[in-house]
Amino acid sequence: MNTSNPAIQAFAVELQKHSVAEIKTDLASRILYSTDASIYKITPLAVVIPKNYEDVFATIETCIKHGLPILPRGGGSSLAGQTVGEAVVIDFSKYLDKIIRVDEEERRVVVQVGRSLDRLNAAVKPYGLMLGPDPASGSRAVVGGAIGNNSTGSHSIVYGRLVDHVHAVRAVLADGREARLGPVSWQRTAQLAQAAGIEGALYEEIPTLLRRNATIIDEKFPKYWRRSGGYNLDYMRRQLDGDDFNLAPLLTGSEGTLGVFLEAEINLVPIPKHKALAVLAFDSWDETFRSVPGLLALNPSAVELMDEFLIRLTRESAAWRKRLTFVQGDPKAVLFVEFAGDEPGYVADRMQALARHWRRAGRTPEPVIITEPATQANVWEVRKAGLNILSSMRGDAKPVPGIEDVAVPPENLADYMTELRAAIAHRGLVAAMYAHASAGCIHTRPIINLKKEEGVAALIDLIRTAAALAKKYGGVPASEHGDGLARSHLNPDFFGPEIYGLFQDVKRVFDPKGLLNPHKVVDPLPPEQNLRYGPDYHTIEIAPVWDWSTDGSYAQAVEMCNGSGVCRKLDVGTMCPPFQATRDEQFSTRGRANLLRAALSGELPGGLDNPDLHEALDLCLGCKACKSECPSSVDMTKLKTEALAQHYQNHRPPIHKLIFGHIHELSRWGSTLAPFSNWMLNFAPSRWLMQKALHIHPDRQFPPFQRRTFSRRYRDYRRQHPQQARAKRVLLFIDTFTEYNDPDVGMAAVRVLEAAGVQVDVTSAMTSGRPALSQGLVPYAQKAARRVVDALRPYVREGIPIIGLEPSSLLTIRDDYPDLIPGEEARRVAAGALLFDEYLTQLLEENPQALPLQRAETHFLVHGHCHQKSLVGEEPLFKVLDAIPGADAESTEAGCCGMAGAFGYDVDHYEISKAIAQDRLIPSIEDHPDAVIVANGTSCRHQIIELTGRTPVHLAVALAEALHL
């Protein structure tokens, strides 16, 4: 309870009597909702997460009674600060996300506003329909936020903005009454004007305001169509000439300042059946921008830009450079031109027209034409990845939003961009440029350090300069990202006193007391206030146990989170497993980063010892998905380990963490004492003791220890099959689990490698230190890492690859050692480490017949280990399985299995561990009853065994069977 504010305490106590909503007034919970994807930070008064509409009604009524501002929020992905404010935040995204109905004939959907756009599209795809506007944030941006923002996207020249698709909204008005705002006849408005409260006032006063000011709106409202700033008075004005009156367009783009949405009725569009893409390279900026009008004459569905800055950064990324196959040389920029239609002949005709247009202009090189859907998807992914790479820039200078949303008519784009680029250069800055050339909206992000006063001043000056240029060239300063805290201050001057006065009148009619998301659109705050990282931002100094020099410092690594909220996506990818299971902001990567930032900056009492911080970190499974799926490559696994290590410098680790961190030593004794140790693991009194001492859930079963360890089996094997010198040689790293729990996996790997003509040496059983790292026991992990490096470096110096079977162990060597025990030897060992399937893929690429695989009519269902999916990908695994004649393989398309080493054994984690597995993994397995399940992770296999009764196999075992070994 936020006991420091009696008014909030009274609000929460009263609301608890009338709702079942989650009500959060503690500081940590409020910090979680203090940021979005913008540069701003304001700690809210309270956070309410409604479970039903009655909770929403009760929350708004209680806020009105206590005079508290109200801020509706969804994914918190806004770039202009719309979803932060000193108000009671209502988060619709956790519970209110249902599809109410789909009308296939009318091409319309009724949906609760907490559903993300991607999940909405997934629900209507079986009908051959989709939402027209396609903002890049669709994986986490929700319907309510997109409507409030009047969002659009890459295909805006075809589908326009949300205002062009919203048929009606169900909303709660500022007096607490519910209203359905949709099309009604003009005759009906007179009757509705008699209704009580604000709804009646709307039907009486808004039509009057429009009629009285029709001429002013016609003459002085901005004419460019791609606008998301201000209120949609131009749209409303056109209704005076029609048969119906509809208030929904006025609420669209209102940023939560006019009403609180519950449901939306949205018109859908058919999914195009055929698409093709052309990639055009340009050697000058002026040529790039001046080409856009001519390209638009060809009727494309999209024209997107990627500049040299982003091309260079993409080529510097090991993960993405190999996918940039469609950009040759070093152009200043490339344009992606897409054509779409229901007939393949139409798309082909448009491509031919483009080729003729290009030749007539005398341009080179020839366009790169892409018709294959998978290759087109790759182009779009690379275009989006450029921004992700941009977001991952280290240091205090960041690519900041602020001027990125200006849009001008395409015929004026070249002149506008010439002046804007000159203004940026004049201030000694550089910027990256990308996105929607077709709509005259080039997202331009200058690289600025907002921790310095001169950086803040430069940004504010650029925002005002860009707005003035937008006006000069017939454009708008906000075209899809809205006003928020970043641009509302521009509205009085940009729209002029008469139009801005009408905005104020609209706000007064809808919200007489000014409680709905204050200071957005009208009554703005100065844009330099409430910065997340401003000149007054400072952090405490720590003596880190990891090397953070790549990021600058531990604090700067935390600050890599830009708040975009990609970690809140559902149903796809791996990041972030506990969020996908709980939908709790606290357990998202962004939520943890917010709390870490608050701890380091002194906002959260106790710093890195704060219990709320540790509660949030506790459910981080260490999957590392954030390192690859987060646009900023935030490595929360590493950040958590540092925080725990700092905490343990002054606090003794819990006994169960110490034991699980030393699982290697425990396993050695377990195997030595097997089968007695296995009997003890299942003996009721000893299980009770383990449950109490080790925090183990009673339903969990330990994997049995093997008395005949891998080392013993390997020695026996070598007596019968002496080592033979071969041209290719590898060192097989024997991890804890291969040695003591799954020696058959290790032996299968030896046989498979030798069948491929490879000489196999093996290490003694060693721990990589991963179990210790997962428990925050960094000093022990460092000792283990040094032992491993000492053992492996002689082989690495000879150029002998290090092959690992357990992904978490091998990839700890590769990904963590350079920062855990920095030095040249650790870097060289890391560079020489390969997963088993990576090495086999290399062999097969050199010689497709390297493995004498027998035909097998087997269907493999593959579940990739989280670390592999994040740091390597599943591609090598599938390439190896695809080499088996007659076999086929598919992915579970699941995220994390939920076990994550010791995580799933903990009594406090058991239920969420199962929930993570049940999200997609278990249903996928149940849908494939006859498949052979391949899972290389030890934890993954045991989670699947416990929850399904099925027995997965390691790739090495599957290949050994295919080789009849």
N, C-alpha and C positions, 0 to 999 in steps of 0.2 A: 504493500500500500504506500502511495506517495503521501506520507504523513506530513511532509513539509508544506503542503498546500491544503488548508482546511476545505476550500471550495471543491477541490478534486476529490478529497476524501468523502465529503458529503455526497457528491455526484455518484461515486462508485458504490457507496453503501445503499443509496436509493435505487440505483439501476439493478443491483443484485436482487432486489426484492421483486422486480418486474420482468426479469429476463434470465435466460440460461446462457447468455453470451459469455465468452471469455473476456474478462475485464482486467486489464493490466495497467497498473499505475506505478509500478516500481521503476527505478531509474534505468536498470538494464533493458527492460522491455521497451521503454520509451526511446532509449538510444538506438535500438534496432530499427525504429521507424523514423529516425531523425535525418536520414539521407535518402536520395534516390539516385538516378544516373546523372544528375546535374552536379554542378560545383558547389551546391548549397547544403547547409545543415541547420536544421531547427529542431530542437527536441520538443515533441508534442506534449500536451498536457496529460493525455491518457491514450490507451489503445483499446479498442473494442473489436472483438472478432465475433460477429453475429452468426448464429447457427440457423436462424430462420428469419422470416420477415418481421415477426413480432418483436424479435430482438432489435431489429433496425428501428421500428417504430418507437420502442421503449427508449432506445439510445437517443434518438433525435428529440423526443419529448422531454427527456431528462436534461439534455443539453439546453434546450430552450428555457426550461424552468430555471436553470442555474446560470443562464446567460453565457454559455460556453460555446466557442466557435466549433464548427463541424468540418471535417476534412475526409471525404470519401476517398478510398485508395484501393488499388488492385495490386498489380505486380510491382509498382514503384519503379517503373522503367523510364519515367519522364526525364527528358534532357534539359528542361528549363526550370525545374524546381516546383512544378505544379503540385506534387504530392508530399511536400514537406511544409510544415507550418505549426505555429503555436496554437494548437487546436486539439480536439478529441478526434483521433484518427479512427475511421471505421474501415477495417480490412475485409473486403468482400471475397477475397480469393480463396480462402480456405474451405468454406462450406457452400457458398451460394454460387455454384458453377454448373448447374444442371441445364440440359436441353429440355425445354418445355414441350415443344413440338416442331416438326418440320412439315411444311406444306409444299409437297413436290410440285403440285400443279401451279400454285401461285409463286413458286420459287422464293419461299420466305421461311424464316426460322424465328422462333421465339426462344430466347435464351436468357438465363440469369447472367447478371453482368460480371460475375467473378470468374467466368470461364475464359481461358486464354484463346487467342485467335487461332493458333495452330490446332488446338483441340476442338474448336468449333469447326474448322475446316475438315478435320478428320471425321467428325460426326456426320457432316453433310456430303462428304465425298462419295459414299455409296449411291447417292441420288444424282451423281454427275454434276454437282453444284459446288460452289465455293463463294467465300466472301471476296468481293472485287478488290478493295484496297488491301495491300499486302505490306504493311510496315515490317522492317527487318527485325523488329523486336517481338514478332508474333508468337515466339515460343513461350514468352512470359507475360507480354502485355495482354490485359484482359479486355473484354468487350466494353465494360463501363469506362475504362481509362481511354480506350481508343475512340469511343464516342465523345467523351469529354474533351479529348484532344483534337477531334476532327481529323483523325489520322489518314494517311495515304501511304504510298510506297512507290516501288520501281515502275509499276504499271499505271500510274495515275493518268497518263494521257488517254488511257482506254477506260478506266474505271472511276476516275475522279477521286473524291474524298468520301469519308463516311457520311457526310451530310447528304450525299447523293443516294444513299442506300438505307438510311434509317427511316423506317415507316412510322414507328410509334415507340414511345418509351413509357414504362410504368415507373413512377417516381414518387418520392416523398418530398413535399414542398417545405418551405422554411417555417410554416406554421405547424408542421407535424402531420398534416393531412396527406393521404395518398391520392394520386391522380394518374389517370391514363391520358397521356398527351399524344394524340394522333390526328389524322385528318378528320375534320368535321365540316359540314356545309356552313356557309356563311350565315344562313338562317339559324342554324343550331347555335352559333356563338352567342346570340342574344339570350337564349335560354340558359346557356352555361354561365353567362355573366351574372346570373342571379344566384349562383352557388355561393355557399358560405366560404369565408376565408380567402386565401391567396388565389386559389383556382378561379374563383369568380372574378377577382381583380384582374387576373391575366386576360381573360376573355373580354373584359370591358376595356382595359387600358392599353393593351398591346396593339389591338387593331386601330384604336384611336391614335396612338403614337405613330403608327405607320402611315395612316392617312394624312395626318397633319404634316408629316415630314417626308412625304414621298419625293418631293422635288429635291430636297436636300440630299436624300439618300441617292437619288438618281445622279445628281451632279457631283457629289463630293465623296461618295464611297469609293474605295480603290476598285479598279476595274479588273485587275488580274485575277483569274479564276482560282489559282492555287494558293489559297490563303487559309491559315488556321488561327490567326490572331483576331482579337476583338470578338464581337458578337455578330452573328450572321444576319444582319439587318438587310443586306442586299437580297439574300435568299427569301427573307420574309416579305420584303417589298414586292417581289414578283407575285406573291400570292394574292395581292390586291387585284390582279388582273385575271385570277382564276376562279374556279367554282368552290374550292375548299380552303379552309384555314387549318394550319398544322403548326403547333408550337414545338414539335420535336426538333426541327432544324435550328430553332433558337437555342435549345439546350445543347445541341451538338456543337462541340467546340467551346463550351462555356466553362470547362475546367472545374466542375463541381461548385461553381459560384451561384448557380440558379436553382439547383435541385439535386437530390440524391437518387440515383438510378437504382431500381430493383431488377427490372427486366427490360429487354429491348426486342422489338420486332423489326427484323432486318431483311431487306431484299437481297437475294443471292443472284449469282450469275453462273451460266454454264462453264464448266471447265473446258478450255480449248483442247481440241483433239490433236492438233499438230502444231509443232513449233520448230523454228530453226534459228540459228544464231550466227552472226557475223562479227568477227573481231577486226576492227580497223585501227591501224597504227598511224600516228601523226608525229611529225618532227618539230612542230611549233605549237605554242598555245593558241595563238591567234587563229591558225588554220583549224585547230580542233574545234574551237567554239563557233567559228563562223560556218563550219560544215553542218551544224545541227539543224538549222531551218531546212536545208535541202534534204537532209535525211528524213525529217518529219513529213515532207511531201510524199514520201514513199509509203506512209501509213504503217510504221512499225508499232509494235506493242510496248517497246521500251528502248531507250537509248541511255546507257549507263557509262560513267566515266571512271577510269582508274589512272592516277597520275604517276609520274616517274618516281616520286617519293615512295609511294606504296609498292610499285613494281620492284624497286631496289630492296625495300625491306622484306618483301616476299621472297626474293631470290636469296636473301641472307638467312632465311629460315630453313633449317634442315628438313623440317616437316612439310614445307609447302613448295620449295623450289622445284621439286620433281614434277609438281602438278601444273607448273606455269609453262606448259608446252606450247601454248597458243600465242605467246608473245615472243617475237624474234627481235634481236638487236636491242637497242636502247632508245625507244621512242620517248618523246616528252609525255605522251599520254596515249591511251587506247580507249576506243568507244566500243561497247558491246551493243550491237543492234539486233533486237529480237523481232521476229515476225511470228504471228500466231493466227490460226484459223481452223475451221472445221474441215476443210478440204486440203489434202496435201498439194493439190495443184495450185491453190492460191498461194501457199507458202513458197512453193518453188518459183512461181511467177514473181513474187516480191523479191526473192533472192536474185533472180536474173535482172530485175529492175535496178537493184542495188549495184550489181556488177557493172551495168551500163552507166549508171550515174557516176560510179567511181572512175571508170575509164574516161568518161567525158571530162571529168575534172582533172585528168592527167596525174592522178595520185598513185603513189607506190608506197609500200609493197601491196600486192594483191590481198584482198580480204581473206581471212581465214574463215572458211564456211564450216559450220558444225551442225550436223543434222541428227546425230545419234543422241538420244535422250540422256544417257549416262554421261556422255562427254559434255553436253550442255550443262548438266547439273554440276559437273566439276568446275566449269567456267564460273557459274554463279557462286559456288562455294569459295573459289579463289578470290572472286571480287569481294565477297563479304569478309574473307580471311584477311584481306589487306587492312581493313579497319581493325580487326582483332590484333594483328601484329602491331599496328600503330598504337593501339591501346596498351601494348605490353612494353612500351618504351620505359626504360629505367631512369631514375633520377627525379628531381623535383620539377623540372620543366616537362609539362604534359601537353598533349594535343587537346585543347580545351574547347568545349562548345560555347556558343555565344553569337557568332556571326554565321554559323553553319546553315541556318534555316532560311536565308534570303532566297527568294525566287523572283526572277524577272522574265518577261516574254523572251522566248528563245532568240528572236531577231535582235534583241539588245544584249544578249548574254556575253558576247565577245567584248563589247565596250565596257560593260559592268565589271567583268573579270579583270580587264586590263587595269582599270582604276583601283579595284580592290587589291590586286596583287602589288600594285605600286604603293598603296597605303601600308600594306604589311611590310614590304621591303624598307620603306621609309623609317619604320620603327625598329629596324634591325632584326626582324623576325623572319622565320620561315614557316610554311604551312603545308599541310597535306590536303589534297582535293580529291573528291570522289563523288559518286552517286548520280543524281537524276538530271542528266543533261537534257533529256527530252522535255522536262518541265521547267528548264531554266533554273534549276535548284542544284547548285554545286556545293556540296557540304565541304566547307573550308574550315579547317581547324588549325589555327596558329599554335605553335609550340611556345608556351608561356609558363613561367614560374610564378604561380599566384601566392607563394609564400613571401614574395618581395613586393613592397608597395609599388615599385615601378611596373611590376608585372600586372598588378591589379589595374593600375591606371591605364596601361596599354590596352588591356582587354576592354575596359569600359569605353575608351576612346574609339577602339575599333568597332564595337557594337553600334555606337552612334554614327560613326562614319559609314558603316555598311547600310544602316537604316536610311541615311540620307541618300546614298547611292541607289538604294532600292526605289526610293520615291522618285529620284531623277530619271530612272530608266523604266518607270511604269510598273514596278514590282512591289513586293511586300517583304517586311523583315521576318515574318513568321509564316511558313508555308506548310509545315507538317509537324513541327515540334512544339508549337504553341507559344503562349506568352509567359506564363509562370512568373517566377522571380527574375528571370533573365531579361525579359523583353516587355513586361507590362509597363515599365517606366517610359517606353517609347510611344505608347498609344496616344497620350494627349497631343504630342507634336505631330506624329505621323498621320493620325486620322483627322486632326484639326479639332477646334473647340466645339463645333456644332455636332459632328458625329460622336465625338467622345462624350459630349453632354447627353446624347441619346443612350450611349452605353450606360452611363450613370443612372439614367431614368429606368432603363430595363432592370438594372440591378436593384434599384429601389422598389420596383413593383414585385419582383420575385423574392427579394430578401430584405424586407424593411429594416430589420435589426442588424443586418450585416454580419450574420453568423456563418454563412456558407463560404468556406475557403477564402478567408479575407486576404486582401492585398494581391489578388490575382485578377488580371484584365483591367480592373479599375482600382483606384486608391492604392497605387503601387508603393512598395518599399524601395529605397535606393539599391541599385543592383550590386553595389560593392559591400553591402551588409550581409551577414549570415553566411560567409564563405566557409566551406568545409576546411580548406587549408588556406588561411590568410596570413598576413604578416604577423599576427599575434599567436599563431599556432606553434607550439613547441612540444617536444617529447622528452621523457626521462632517458637518461643514459643507462645502458646495461652492458655487462661484459658477456658477450654472446659465446655460446659453446660451439655454434656452427660458424662457418665462414660466410658472411653476408656481403662480401665485397662486390659481387656481381650486381646486387641490388642497390648497393650504396651502404645500407645499414638495415638492421632488423626492422626499424620503424618504416623505412622506405619500402621494404618488402610488404609490410602490412598495407601501406598506402597504395600499393598497386591495384587494390580493389577500387574500381571506379563507380561501383554501384549499379552497373547495368542490369544486374539481376538474372543473368543467364543461368545461374545456379538454381533458379526457381522453376526451370522447365520441368514438365512432367511427361511421362510415357516414352521418352526418347533419351538416348545417351546414358551415361552413368552418373555424372554429377547432378545433384548431390544426394547420395542414397538416403540419409536420414530425413532430408527435406522431402524427398519424393514419398517417403512413408508417412511423415507427420504433417507436411505442409506448414510447418512452423518456421517462421522467419529466423528464430533463434538457431535453428539447425541447418541453415543455408550457409554457404561459403561467405556470402555477403554479410550475413548476420554475425558470424564469428569475426570477420575482419572489422566490422564496426565496433564490436566489443574490445577487440585487441587495440584498435586505434584509441578508443576511449580510455583504456587502461594505461596506455603509453603516454597519453596527453594529460593525464591527471583528472579526467572527467569522471572516471569510474574509480571509486574509493578502493584503496588497497593495491592498485596497479595490477601486476600480473598474478597476484595472490587472490584477486577478487573471486569469491565463490560463484557468482553468476557467470563470470567468464569461464570458469572451469566446468560448470554445468553444460555450457554450450560446446566447449571443446570435447567433453566426454563422449559425445555421440559422433564425433568425427572418426570415421572408420579407418582413416589413413589410406583411402583408395587411390589417391593421387589423380583422380579424374579432373579435378579443378586445374591441374597443371596444364592439361591439353584442351579442355572444353571451356575454361574461363577465357574470355577475350584478353584478359590481362595476364594470363598464365600464373594466377595466384596459386602458390603451392601451400595449401592449408596444412597438409600433412607435416611439412617441415616447420611451418610456423607454430603448429601445435606442439611439436616436439621441443622446440626452443622454449616455449612458454612453460611446459612441464619441467624442463631441466632447470629453468630459473627458479621455479617454485620449489623444486626438490633441494635446492641449495640451502634452503632454510627450513624445510619440512621433510620429515622422513617419508619415503614412498610407502604406500600401503603394502602389506605383506603379499597380497595376491599379485600385485604388479611386480614385485621383486621376483616372485617365483616364476611367473609367466615370462618375465624378461630373461630369466636364466633357464628357459625350457631346454636348451641344448644339454646342460648338465643333468637336468632332471630326466631327460630322455635316455641319456647314457646309462643311468642307474636303472631306469625302467626296463631297458632291453637286457641289461645284465641279470636282472631278477625275474625276467619273464620265464614261464607264464604266471609265476606267483604275483607279479606286479599287476598283470591284467585281471587276475582274480580279485585282487584288492580294489582295483578300480570299480568293480561291480559289487563288492561286498557292502551291504547296507550300512554298517557302522562307519566304515571308512569313507563311503560316499557322503554320509552326513557330516563327517569331519571336514571333508573337502569343500562341501557346500558352505560351511561356516567359515573355514579358514581362507579358502580360495575364491569365495564369492561365486561359485559355479552353480548354475541352475540345475535343479534335480532331474530335468528331462534330457540333459545333455549327456552324450556318451563320448568318452575319450577314444581316439583311434588307438587300437591295440599296439603294444610294443612288440617288435620282432626280436626273438633271441638270436636268430641267425641274421645278423645285420647285413647291410650291403657289403661292408668290408670283408666279412667272413665269406659271403657268397662269392665275392669277386676273387678272393684268394683261391677258393675251391675251383672256380671257373678257370683261372689261369693255370692251375696244375694240369687241367685237361686240355686247355687251349693256350699254349704259350704265346706270349706277345711276339708279333712279327713286325719288323720295320716296314713302313709303307711311305709312299710319297707324301700323303696328307696325314697330319697328326694333330690331335686335339687333346686338351686337358679337360676332363669332365669334373666339374665342381660338385662335390658330394655334400649337400646341405643336411641339416638336422633331420628333416622328415624323410628324405631319401634313405638316409642311413638307418634310422631307427623305426620308422613306421611303414615305409613303402619301398623296401629294397628291390621288389620286383620291377618297379619303374626304372631304377638305375640299371638293373641287369638288362632289361629290354632295350634301354638306350645304348648300352655297350654293344649288344648284338646287332642292332640296326646300323650303328655307325660302322662297325666292322664289315657288315654286309655291303656297305657303300664304299669299301676299300679304304677306310680311315683307321689309322693307328690310334688307339684310345689309351691314354694315361688317365689316372684318377687321382684326385686329392684324398687326403685323409678326411674323415668327417669333420666339418667345420660349420660354425654358425657365421652368417654374414653380419649379424648384429641387428637384423630386422626386428626380431621379437623384442629386443631391448629398446630399440628406437620407438616401437609402437607403444611402449609403456613410459617413455620419457627418460629412460635410463641411459643418457647419452655417454657418460664416461665409460660405462661397460661396453657400449656399442663401439666406441672409438678403439678400445683395446682389441675387441674382436676384429675390427676392420684392419688394424695394423698387422695382426696375425695373418689375416687373409692376404693382404698385399705382400707381406714378406714371403708367403708361400707361393704366390702366383707370379711374382715379377720375373723370376728366372725364365719361365715359359714365355712370358710376354716379350721379354728381350729377344728371344729367339723367333718371335713372330708366330708363336703357337696360339691359336684361338682358345679362349676359355669358354666352355659350353656349360650352361646351367639348365636344370630341369624344372626347378621350382621358381616361377617368375618373380615372386617377391624377393627371394634371396639373390638371384642373379642381377635383378634390376636395382637392388640396393647397392650392389657393387658399382654398377654403371651410372646410376643417377645420383646417389647420395655420397659416395666416397670422396669425390673431388671437393665437396664442401664440408664433409665430416672430418676428414684428415687431409687438409689441403697440402698439395705438393705434387711434384712431377711424377713420382712413382704411382700415386693414387690415380692421377689422370691417365697414365699409360695403361694401368690395369683396367680402369673403367672403359677405355677405348677398345680394349681387346676382348671384352666380355660380350657373348652372344647367347641368346636363347637357343635351345635345341632346334626349334623349327626355323629360326633365322638361318642357322648354319646349314640345315638341310636344304633350305630354299636356295642358298648360294650354290650348293652342290648341284641341284637340279637345273639351275640356270646355266651352269657350266656344262653339264651333261645330263640331259633329260632321262637317260637310262642309268643314272648313277645308282638308283635303288631298283633291284630286280623284283618289283612288286607284282604279286599275282592278282588276277582278276577277282574282284569281290563285289557282289551286288549288295553293297552296304550303304545305308543312309546314315550319315553322321550328323548329329546335332551338337553344335559347338558352343560351349560357354567359355568365353575368354576371361582370363584373370584381369582384374581391374588395372593392375600395374602394367600388364601387357597392352591392354587397350589404350591406356593413357600414353605410355612411353614408346611403344613400338607399333601397336595396331595388330589386328587379327589377320592381316593379309598373308604373312608368312605361313601361318597355321593352315589357312585354306589352300594355299598353293601346294603344300605338301599333301594334304588330303586329296586334292584334285588330281594328284599324280597317280592315285590308285585306280587302275583300270576298272570301269564299271561302277565305281563308287560316286556318290555325290554328297555334298556337305552344305549345311545351312547354319546360320547363326540363330541362337535363341533370341537375339535382339533384346536381350535383357541387360540391366545395369549390373549392380553389385549383387553377389549372392547373399550378402548380409552376415556371413560368418567372420571374415576379415581377421584371421588368426585367432587370438584369444577373445576378441570382441564379443562374438556370439555366445561364448560360454558364460559370460558374466550374467548373474541373476538379474541385474538391472537392465541388461541389454537384450535379453532373450526374446521378448515380445517384439521389439522393433527389428531385431535380426530376422525373425520369421516374416514380419511385415514387408521388409525389403525384398526378401526372396519371393514372397507371394505377389509382389507388384507385377513382375513379368516373367521371372525365371521359372517358377513352378508351373504356372499356366502353360508356358511354352513346352515344358517337358511333358506335361499331361496331354498336350495336343499331339505329341509324337510318341505314341506308346511303343512303336517298333524300332525306333532309332537307337543307334549306339551313341551314347552321350560321351563326348570328349571334353574333359576339363583338366587343364594342366595344373591348376592350383590345388594344393592339398586341402585347404579350407573349403574351397568350392566343392570338391568331391564329397567331403564329409557332410556338408550342409545338404547336398542333394540326397545323399544316402539317408540321412535322418528324416528329411521332410517328404521324401517320395518313395523310399524303399528301393529305388533304382540304383545301380552301381555304375558310376561313370568310370572311364578309363583315361589315363594319360595318353597323349599322342604317341609316346614311345611304345606303349603297350599295343595300341591300335596298329601301328606300323609293324611291330613284331609279328602280330597275327597275320597281317597282310603278306608278310614275307615268309610265313610258315616257319618261324624261328622257335 
